[in-house]
Amino acid sequence: MALLALPTLLPLAACLAALGAPWSEHWGHLFGVVLPGVAGNTALLMLLVVLQAGLLGSGWAWLTARYDFPGRGLLHAALLLPLALPGYVLGFVAIHLLDYAGPVQSAWREAGGGPQPLWQIRSLYGAALILGLTLYPYVYLMAYNAYRSIGRNTLDMAATLGQTAVFRRIALPLAAPWIAGGLLLVAMEVLADFGTVALFNVQTFTTAIYKSWFGLFALDAALQLASVLVLLALALMAVQRAVQRRGRMVQRGPGLPRRRLRGGAALAASGGAAGFVLLVVGLPLGLLLRWSLAHLSVELDPRYLEWLGRSLLLAGSAAALLTASALLAAYLERRQPGRRTLQLGARAATLGYALPGTLLAVGLYAPLAALENALADWVAPGWVTQSLVLLLLGYWARFMAVAHTPISQQLARVTPSIDEAARTLGVRGWRLLHRVHRPLISGALASAAALLVIDVIKEMPITLMLRPSGFDTLATRIFELTAEGEYERAALPALTIVLAGLVPVALLLRSGHGREDRAEPTPVPLAGRPGTEALHAA
C-alpha cells in the first residue's frame, strides 16, 4: 500500500521540505511583490465563487426539490450539465462574447451606448463568474438530496410559518451541513483551478507556480510557492473533515411533498430554469459547434488526429494503470479490514484529488529531476523527466481517488459468505480476486475506467507542465490557442472535451445521487474526500 501512495506522498514531502529550505534568489521578489497579490486574488476569487455557487446551487435545488412545474424533471437533469463544461472552455466563449471587441459590447456601442466598456470580462470578477457557473452543481447536488430527505412531518408542523419561513427557518438549517460540504468542494476546486484563471490573466497560486517555473525558470521558487499552496489545501481538507464529522442526517420518512405551481408561477419557474440552462450550456455548445463546423476543413487534419490520439493514449494508459492499482488497494483493505496502516495508506493514496495539479507537477518533478541528475553517469538524461512515466505518475497522484472510490464501495458490497463459499471450492488468495471479485464488480471497474478517461482528457496543468517536449494533447492545444486569442480555432478540441465530459454527468443521473425521483429519498452524507468524490462515488 505504501508503493500505491508514493506518487501522492512524494510531491507532498517535496513541497513541505521546501518550507525549511534556504530562500532562493527569486524568493525575495516573490515574497515581497508576488505573494501578497497572489494570496489576495486567491482569497477573493474563492469567496466570490463560493457565494455565487451557494446562491445558485441551493436556490435551484429548492425550486426543483420543493415545487412541481412543467418540465421539472428534465430541468433537474439539465441543471447538472455545467459539470461537463471545463471552466477554461466556458471562459473563452464568454470572452469572445463579452470582451470589448465582442458582439455584445460592439452592439452596445452601435446602439449609441458610448465608447466606454460596459464591463471588463478579463478580470478576477469575470473568472469568478465563470467558475461559479461551472462549479455550482456541486452545491446543487448536495442541497437537492438534502432537501428531498426532509421528512414530510417536519414541514407539516412548520406549515403555519409560511412558505418563505419554511425555507429560511426549516429547510435551509437542516440542509446546511450538506450545503457546507458542497461549498468546501467548490473552494477546493477554485484553489486548484489553473486553466480558467490563466485564461482571464488572474494571478493566483497555480499561475504563479507555473510562471515561476516556465517564466523565470526557477524551479526552487516554484517549489516554495507550492509549499504555501499545500498548506492552504491541507487547511481546507481539515475544515472539510471537521464539517463531515459534525454533519447530521436530516429526518427520514416520507419524502418532501412537492407543491404544484400553476399559472404565472409555473411559467416563471420553467422559463427561468430553462433560460438559465440555455444561457450557460446551450449558447456555449451552439457556438462551439458553429465554430467547429466553420473551421472543420482546416482544423480536422492529421495534427488534430495526432493530438486526439495522444489524449486517448494517455487517458487509456492512466485508466488501465489506476483501475488495476485501485482494485489492488481495495482488495488489500478487504483482506485485512481492521489494519490501520492499510486504511491510512489508502487515504494517503487518494489524497491527491484535493491537491492542485500545478502543486503535484512541481512536487513530482523536483525530486525526480534531482534523482536523474544524481544518476547522470549511469542513465541517459531525461529518462524520467522527458518521458511519459512522469506524466502518468502525475495522473496517478491526481486521480487515484476517482478509481478507488467506486471500486472500494462496490467491493464492500460483496458479502463475506461469497468468499467463504469460494474458499470451500479451493479458490483462495489472488485467484479469489481474479475469479470471484473481479466479475462481481465489473460494473464499478468499467465506471472507474470511464471516469478516468474523461478526467485525464480534460486535465490541463499536469499535462502542460510534465509532458515531454512537443507532446501536445487536446487540452494543451486549447491552452496554446486561447493564449493567442484564437478562440474559434480552439472550438473543435473544446467540443470534443465537452462531449466526453457528458459521460460522467450521464452516469451521475443514472445513479441514486442524481436520480430525479425516488420513492423514499435517502440523505447523502458529506463527501468522503475533497474534490469531486460526491460525484464519482455515485
Beta strands, then each sheet from edge to edge (+ up, - down):
strand 1: 67-68
strand 2: 259-260
sheet 1: 1+ 2+
end
